[in-house]
């Protein structure tokens, strides 16, 4: 039988132990072969040396997490206790990482405003992400949805877009309905394929755990236990936007993404996105995150293109 005395040093013991000792009790229950007690800044443990070494490493990791973030949640303690290797440790400690994608691809919020999008989505059930093309708003939203499904926070993902964009009408496109719709929904498929292995994704879509559909297919539905993303929302009409927003059911997350400068509706038709931004801006339960050319995560020249067009738009308005 071996003993370990662990000094919590400069860590706030209230944070370490948790409310009603919930964090400390979780640590103890994770090491059933060790007798663990705590007194003020000291943790005392008795057991076999191998188990004590693992306990010490876990305590080191918990202290490091608290030192970095000045706080810790029950889920964080659980994740640290379940870490099996350095890759998993990176996922737990790097708070900007959203999900680990296919072939180990790390998907994270890359800019300040994308990090705001992540935080707003964690705090609020409905968030508008507004900004130009290339800022990663759709990709980040899909990553958040994939994480929520993985963590069993929701039972399904629903991704949707208006079916008519860029001046093209579905009626004039060849093929059956799926063939007509797929080109409009392709960016959503692409994002999903980065985050979920092919066979698993196919299974999810077959079972309707993940659904990619045009906005018209949302009518008459109530979306419970779902993470729902409306992409290209600037191309919704008043009626479409109102219909979509009122589909929200219990335990649902909604993200609405769009670029008000890229509206493809007829000139006499008001964008549902612009209208919703104006009408709902004062609703405190709804979040708004505005992205700019500084958030562009595509080729660097894309940022310069957006800036150049913005300058031209300003010039035309002033003329």
N, C-alpha and C positions, 0 to 999 in steps of 0.2 A: 504493500500500500504506500503510495507516494502522496506528497502534499504540494499544493500550489498556493502562494499568496500573491494576489494581483492588485497593484496600486492603480486606482483610477486617475491619479495625479490631478491635472488641471481641468478635467471634464466636470461639467455640472451634473452632479449625481441625480438630480431630479429628472434630467433628460435621459440619463442612462437607465435608471430603474423604470421610468414610465409611470403613468397614472395608475395608482393602486398596484404598483410593482408589476404591471403587465408585461413589460419587456424582460425584466429579470426572471419572471416566472416562465416565460417562453424559453429563455436560455436554459433554465434548469430542466425543463421537460424535454429539451433536445438532447440532454446528456443523462439518461436514466441510470447509467452505471457509475456516475460520479455524485458524491455528496457535495452540494454547493451551497454556501451561505454568504451573506453579504452584511457588512457593517460599515456605514459611512463610505469612506473612499476605498475600502478594501473588500476584495472578493477572496473567499477562502474555499479551496476545493480539495477533496481527497478521492483518489482512485488510481487506476493503472496509468503508467507513464504515457502511453500512446494517446489515451483519451484526454489526459491533462494537456498534452502538447497541442491537440486539436482545439481544445477549449481556449487555450491561451491565444492561438491564432485567430479564433473567432472574436475573442474579446478585443484583440488588436484591431481587427477590421471594423468592429462596431465603434470603437473609440475614434478611429481614423475617419469614419463616415460622419460622426458627430462633429469632429473638429473641422471638417471641410464644409459642412452644411449648417452648423449651429442648431441642428434639430435632427430628429429621426422619427419615422413612423413605424407602426407595427409591421406593415408590409416590408419595409426596409430591413428590419431585424430578421424577419422570416427569410427574405432573399439572401441575406448575408449568411445565415445559418445553413442555407441550402447550397451555397457556392461549392462547386466541385473542382473548378480549374480557373486559370487566370483569365480565360475568355469570359467566363460567367462573372468573374469579379469585375472586369472592365464594364460589363453591361450594368451591374449594380451601382458602381461608383461614378460612372460618367452619366450625370443626370441629363445631358443633352441627347443621349442615345435613346431613340424611340423603340426600335425593334432591330433584331438581327435577321437579315434577309437571307435569300437563297445564296448558297456557296459562301456563307459567312459574311456577306456584305453588311457593313454597319450603316444603318440608316439613322441619321440624327438631324436635329434642327441646326442648320448651319449659320443662320444670321440672328441678330437680336430680335427682329420682328417675328421670325419663325419660332423662336423660343417663346415669345409672347403668345403666339397662337397655341403652342403646346400648353402653356400655363392657363390661358383662358379656357381652353377645352377641359382641363382638369377641374376648373372651378365652376364652369357654367355648362348647362345642357344644350344651349344653342349659341353658336358663334358664327359671325360673318367674317370671312377672310377676303379682304378687298385689295386688289393690286394688279399690276401689269403681268403680262405673260413672262414665264421664266423665273418667277420668284419662288417656286417650289410650294405654293399654297395647296395645290391639289395633291401633289406627291406626299407632302407632310401629313395632310388630312387622311389619306389612304393608309399611311403608316400608323397613325393614331387609331384608326379603325381596326387594323390588323392586330395591334397590341391589345385592344379592348377585347377582341374575340379570343385571342390567345389566353388572356387572363380571366376569361369567362365572366367579364363584366357585362357583356351582351351575348345574345344567342345568335345574332346574324348581322350581316353587313348589307346595306342597300346603297348602291351607287347609281346616280341618275344624272341625266343631262337633258336639256331641251333637244328635241329630235331634229329641228331645222336650224341650221347655222350657215354662215358664210354665203348667204344668198341662194342656197340650193334647196330644192323641194324634194322630199322623199318620193313624191308621186312620179317624178321624172327620172328616178334612178332605177336601174335594172335589178332583177332578182327578187327573191322572197323577202319577207319582213326582216328576218334576222340579217340577211345579207345587206339589206338597205341600212339597217341600224348600226351594224358593227363599225363602219368607218367613223361614225360620230362618237362611239363609245370606246374606240381603240386606246386613247390615252389612259383610261381607267383600267383596261385590261393590262396594259403595259406596266403600270404601277403595281398591280396585284402580282404579276409574274416576277417582279423583283423581290417580293416579300414572302411569297408562299410557294413551296415546291410544286411543280407542275401537277403531279398525280393528286396531291392533297387539294390543290386549287380546283381541279376538275371534279373531284368528289364533292367539295363544298358547293360548287355551282350546280351540280346535278341534284343535290339535296336541297337547294335553295337556301343554304346557310349563307352563301354569298350570291347576291343578285345584282346584275348590271342591266338597267332597263331605262328606256326613255321616260321622260317626266309624265307623259300622258298616262302611263301605266300605274301611276301612284293614286289616281283618282278613286275615291270611295274606300281607301284603305286606312287602317289605324296601325301605325308602326310602333309596336311595343318591343321592349328588350332588343332594340336595334341601334346600330351606329349608322346613321344615314348621311350621305354627302350629296349635295346638289352642286354640280360643277357647271361652269359657264352660265351662272345665274343671271348675268346681264341680258341674256336672250330670252328671259321669261317675260310674259305679259303680267299685267296686274292680276288677272284671274288665276293664272298658273302659279304665281308666287304665293298668293293667299291660299290656294288649294294645297300647295306643298307644305307650307308652314303649319297648317292646321291638321296635317297627318300625324303630328307628334303624339306618341302614346307614352305609357308609363315606362320608366327606366330606359329612356331613349336619349341618344346624343345626336344633334343635328349640326353639321357644318355646311355653310353656304359660301361657295367661292365664286368670285367673278371679277371682271375687269370692266368698269364703267366706260372706259375709253374704246372698247371693242364691241359695240352693240351692233348686231346684224338684223335687228327688227326693222320693219318699214318705218320711214321717217315720221309718220303720223302716230306711231305707237309708243307709249311710255314704257320704259324698262321697268319690270317688276322689281329688279334689284335696287335701282336708284330710289324708287318709291318706298321700298321696305326700309332702306337706310334712313330715309327722312322720317317715316312714320314711327319706326321702332327704336330710334336712337335713345329715347329717354327711358326705355324699359330696362331696369337694372339687372334683371335676370338674363339678359341677352348681351353677349360680348361682341365687340367690334375690334378687329385688328386690321390696321392699314399698312400694307407693304408698299415699298417704293422701288425705284431702279437700283437703290443700294442693296436690295435683297436678291437681285438676280443671281441665280446659281447656274445658269447656262454659260455658254462661251462669253468671255468678257466683252466681245463686240456687241452682244445683245443689249447690254446696259447702255452703250453709247447710242445704239439705234433708238432705244426708248427715249433717251434724253433728247435726241435730235428731233424726234416726232413731237415730243412735248413742247419743245421750243417753237416748232412750226405751228402747232395748235394755238399757242399763246399769241403768236404773231397774227394769225388769221382772225382771232377774236378781237384783237386791238385795231385791226384795219377797218 
